[in-house]
Amino acid sequence: MVSAVVHPASTDIEATSNDIDAVNVLKANAQQAAKDLYQENFYAQQHILQTVAFK
């Protein structure tokens, strides 16, 4: 019968890797949210500037 032995060091590495992946996902989401907010503000400002010129 073959049994797998899990060493504590390998589980620690796996847990650390999972934690790093979670942080990277959070960073990516925060960067995308900041980019979306910038674009919304930019386009709103451009709309105001362009429509005022025609009044």
N, C-alpha and C positions, 0 to 999 in steps of 0.2 A: 504494500500500500504506500502510495506516494503522498506526502503531506507537504504543504508549503509553510515555511517558517517566515514570518514577517519580523524583520528586525526593527527595533524602535527608531533607529536613525532613518530608515527609509520612510517610515510613517511621518516622522518630523519633516522631512524634505517635502513630502507630498502635501502636508498641511500648510507648510510655508508657501509652496507653489500655489495652492488654492487661495491663500490669503493675498498673494501678490496679484493673482488674476482678478480677484474681487476689487482690489484697489485700482487696478488699471481700468476696469469697467467704470468705476465711479469717476475717475479722472476724465475718461473719454466723454461720459455723459455731461460732466460739468463744462468741458470745453465746448461741446456742441450747444449747450444751453447759452453760454456766453456769446457764441457766434450767432445764434438765432436772435438773441436780444439785440446785438449790435446791428444786424441786418434790418430788423424791424425798425429800430430807431433811425437808421440811416435812410431807409426808404420813406419813412414818415417825414423826416426833415426835408428830403428832396422834393417830396410832394408839396409840402408847404411852400418851399422856396419857388417852385415852378408855378404853382397856382396863384401866388401873390403877384407874380410878374404879369399875369394876364388880367388882373382886376383893374 
